[in-house]
Amino acid sequence: MTSPKSGNQTESVTQLDRVTIRFAGDSGDGMQLTGSQFTATTALFGNDVSTLPDYPAEIRAPAGSLPGVSGFQISFSSGDIHTPGDRPDVLVAMNPAALKVNIGDLVPGGGIIVNTDAFNDINLKKAGYAVDPLHDGSLQGYNLYEIPMSTMVTGACDGLGLTSKQIELTKNFFALGVMFWLYERSMAGTEKWIAEKFAGKEAIAEANKRALNAGYAFGETTEIFHTHYRVAPAHLAPGTYRNITGNEATALGFVMASKLAERDLFLASYPITPASDILHQLSGYKHLGIKTVQSEDEIAAIGAAVGAAYGGAMGMTTTSGPGMALKAEMLGLAVMVELPLVVVDVQRAGPSTGMPTKTEQGDLLMSMFGRNSDSPIPVIAPATPAECFTMAIEAWRIALKHMTPVVYLSDAFLATGAEPWKIPQASDLPSIAVENAPPSDRGGFRPYQRDPETLARPWAVPGTKGLEHRIGGLEKLDELGTVSYDPDNHHRMNLLRAEKVARVARDIPATEVWGDAEGDLLILGWGSTYGSIRSATERLRERGKRVSHAQLRYLNPLPNDLGDILKRFKRVLLPELNLGQLRMLLRAKYLVDIVGFNLVRGKPFQIGEIEAKAESLLGESVEVST
Amino acid sequence: MTQSELPVLTKKDFESDQDVRWCPGCGDYSILAQTQKTMPDFGVAKEKIVFISGIGCSGRLPYYMNTFGFHTIHGRAATIATGLKGARPDLMVWVITGDGDALSIGGNHLIHAMRRNVDMKMIMFNNRIYGLTKGQASPTSPIGKKTKSTPMGTIETPIIPLNLVAAAEASFIARSVDTHSEHLQEMMHRAGEHTGAAFLEVLQNCNIFNDGAWRDFTDKSVKEDRMLVLKHGEPMIFGAEKNKGIRLNGLQPEVVTIGESGVTVADLWVHDETDQDATRTQILSRMWWPDFPVPVGVFRRVPRPTHDELLVAQIDEAKAARAAKGPVDLQRLLSGGETWTVS
């Protein structure tokens, strides 16, 4: 195919179904920005997209060093995709360290675009290269594109009166421009973004715009690229879409929940990676009446949330694992006083401080049991970034209807990863409103008199005439709610608290089994492993394997239909980004010999990893049957 | 909540049906009685009043008040009050705490509740001991104090609570004594009248585990000479003879005798509750028997916007700014910046 714009140069276009690109550079090189700009443009173009930002926890590790490498992977497709891709097809490496850290992941024969200006002796040494990999033949198995990006932007920004350091900072836009050309993307969105971001700093805006255009022009006019690529828009279900990360969807879900419940949202949080963005976003919604407090610590945050809930508001807090550990005692109080509360745990790699920006599913058992005594709490988990919206509403629906704290388990992958979201009609969403206990002039109010169906106690908020009563962390006398040390009462109250949470299972949707209702293998997952498991299942089924997939969103209580589902498959495989936490629960409850697949590397599962594990299990079962 | 709409309430209206379960002779009985007596002063309906407590002997108090009450967990009452008042500015919120609860496990929250000026009235029962856990040293126990956990005496310097809250910018600071019932009642009244974070330290006797903790200067027989009753706008005079006073020499307070060495009343430090600079509040808070008489009364009372006022003000401001651009469209909020349509 010949492009009409190509002049005397012959250009070809290669049609592709799916491409995975990784942008990698120093943490000061703006790779997250480059990646998110490429994502926004690609989503608008109509591809299905999935992203995986991967950045160091350090604000700025030493420039040029291996720990300082920041990456952003995006997979985009003309079909339906569920993951950011196992291995990139193209690596954009802004310096030697970025090349060294990422080259091992690149597919054989993949493309490497490097900023040759950064491949100097100092940077090579920092990255631990004894010889320049661009010239020692080690990259022979790849398509290497060498571009002196720093030199190019210096030329492009000539005459703007900027320092060489300022100009150097625009090279990520040059790289973005090259990629936009290579994949036939429009620069309009990014140009608009630059104009808004650098409003009032005209020279900087102009420099970035020039760098972007220079990159695009470079792709168009030079002969180093023999082709550019076309990934047609995906056939997504009809509707209006936007690109959204899990943290954004979570925050919007809580805003929506507040509207659907017709109650004020009150968020108290302490900053912690990777949950802080939810606090940031909700703090910007003051015009919607949302109250936010940055608390002095994690305990104060959940304390304020409990206080707000006591007052009749939708009190909530957001955190990650280490903060979750600190909130345990207050969660126990919320269980005892039976107030609605939502606690968001955006899980990250642990234990302790662990790897703050890396993903993991290690907080399930802590959420279930990490409190003194028997202290049941519903636990739910969204499966994709966009689904965070509906699950955030779901967390509140359960909390309000059943008068209980709810733990919402997201993770770093969901939180920062993005995908297209079909925007729902706000007016179509059902109400989740519940009533306060009404005023009374009869006296003798019983704060623990339960709803016969849900066992929820009344929400008796201060300011309601005639409902004056005392609650607290001491054991309550059934119905009356006064302090009680009666042995039988304590036993009964423990059973009631457990039964109240167990009855949530009557109020959740049936488990969806994708594939066939029975078969050789069920791959079961929860939370963010959805995409990798679904893709692996698709591939296995394409090869005729009798494999199905189910993803649990409700972890406590477990769905009532789960026991039957597990028994309809010869084997059950449960991949988790922990050492087998849900597996332990399921094996104990259902006495099914579930096989675990457990990796804790701070990264999502690759499709191929799950596929291979499933294959080996299917192979075993064949051996058994012959 | 206007006075005229409310029936006139009495102490009895604020007594709950629960049996009071402190040790016989405990100073807490007096504090409870003064609390119940003071409540009708404010013209606030009982359902609009909330007592929040932490853990310790003091933590029981909400059970005995016929208002809304929340007996929470150790050290965290201030956090719950912060959320409650933030969500419900219409409520009158009292926090009941002790020296262990507020200064040890809850020390961080105390500081931040004060600096935020959360509109709560915090009454701290200071008995210089852990009573509920049966007699361990507290952060206000004097150095050398022998307790079950410090058999050779504590080796830790005690906190001066009022010095701490002054440093944390508390907008109302006061001290009283459990047995000085009239004064205590007056201080409860003053704390209740204050808008903003009020901190009232009550020197309280634990007759079981730390009997006589404050006796050296609170006893009827000696208190006139060993305590200084602060009064706004008046010179600091004390003593049975009313002839002793405090003079401020730079930042150094001095005990002087009126009529000796040419000292007159005009030389004395005149108490100013509304002093914006908390430095002098801290000087006062550090005055202690036997070097000085121990001051009681209102140390500080300064107007400052409360946390809930500021929280609501920002929301109102943001709403007004948004309203100028037209009504909030939730659908547009969900849509965010850029969208595309698949047909």
Interface residues (C-beta under 8 A of the other chain):
Chain A: A40 A43 L44 F45 G46 G189 H235 L236 A237 P238 G239 T240 Y241 R242 N243 I244 E248 L252 V255 M256 K259 D264 F266 A268 K286 H287 L288 G289 I290 K291 V293 S295 E296 D297 I299 A300 A301 I302 G303 A304 A305 V306 G307 A308 A309 Y310 G311 G312 A313 G315 E329 M330 G332 L333 V337 I423 P424 Q425 A426 S427 V461 P462 G463 T464 K465 G466 L467 E468 H469 R470 I471 G472 G473 L474 T482 V483
Chain B: S16 Q18 A45 K46 E47 K48 V50 I52 S53 P62 Y63 M65 N66 T67 F68 G69 F70 H71 T72 I73 R76 A78 T79 I80 A81 T82 G83 L84 K85 G86 A87 R88 D90 L91 N108 H109 I111 H112 L311 Q314 I315 E317 A318 K319 A321 R322 V328 L330 Q331 L333 L334 S335 G336 G337 E338 T339 W340 T341 V342 S343
